[in-house]
Amino acid sequence: MTDDHEPAARTGTGRLVTGVAWAVLLLGLWLWGRGVTGVRQSTGGPATGDVFTIGRSADPVRLPPPAKPLGEAPPQRVDIPQLGVQAPVVARGLDGGGAIDPPPFDQPGVVGWYGSGTTPGAEGAALLVGHVDTETRPAVFYKLSTLTPGETVRVVRADGRVAEFTIDDVRVLPRAGFDARQAYGPHEPGRAELRLITCGGSYDRVSRSYTANVVVSAYLTGTAPGR
């Protein structure tokens, strides 16, 4: 990224904004202890859209009890009704820096799943990551931070079942003092949990990285037959 590009959604110029808070080397630090503390450099200016704010409900929400975790089955699609999102999910591995390798830049509507980790619906915390925008239009997780506790995320799995998750937390987590285990690890033992991740905060021209991650946390509350 060069430091003279404006946000793509504002100017319509500049390189592709990756808009992905992969936790990159922070996630690598949590999983493999590599001792690196940076986040992936973007190829555009500051992330645009709603990633600077955090979704909050006006009143406390009564959340349903967790459902029993499912067995392992790869995800095929993620649906977020409140955002009008129906996105294919592809398994991604790690890049040379020990970070999740994102979907290709020319597939802004695709969500990446850390394929060596937990599958959505199984016990543990499954990680899904997505772009926020491109140089011409919003991408799959453009409005991620507008979600609020009590709203729903559905994941269609390869076993023909739909894992239904209820959002219980939405945060913008600064990189400074970042605790990757707290952000991406399970919140409660024995639950099937989900993390939806994109970039947030502002673009730091000195470190050439974003200053925060948007992390939406949800937990399994039901299942349905595949549609």
Secondary structure, 3 states (H helix, E strand, C coil): CCCCCCCHHHHCCCCCCCCCCCCHHHHHHHHHCCCCCCCCCCCCCCCCCCCCCCCCCCCCCCCCCCCCCECCCCEEEEEEHHHCEEEEEEEECECCCCCECCCCCCCCCCEEEECCCCCCCECEEEEEECCCECCCCECCCCCHHHCCCCCEEEEEECCCEEEEEEEEEEEEEECCCCCHHHHHCCCCCCCEEEEEEEEEEEEECCCCEEEEEEEEEEEEEEEEECC
